[in-house]
Amino acid sequence: MMTRDDINKYLAAILTTLADVTGPVGESTIYIALGCDLGKWTQLRSIMLGAGLIRTSDAWGIELTAAGRVLAEKITAIVEKQAGDLTAQASI
């Protein structure tokens, strides 16, 4: 069973990855990235579909919805800000 932190970590990784590609991505790609854990993938997929963050396409593909893209952009901005803050601290 995944913790809330695990779910957030995986969702952030999946959403930002989907934002980096054009068009649908095969669900199997994400399933493999999750260590072929069907339980994890099923739970994460259900969360993203239920929240309207992804939509399915033909041949087991998924892609971001507009809401998913907005959330992915917010996550990316937070990560980039944190990375910039860490770089600034390291140069002090």
Buried (B, 14 or more C-beta within 10 A) or exposed (E): EBEEEEBEEBBBBBBBBBBEEEEBBEBEBBBEBBEEBEEBBEBBBEBBBEEEBBBEBEEEBBBBBEEBBBBBEEBBEEEEEEEEEEEEEEEE
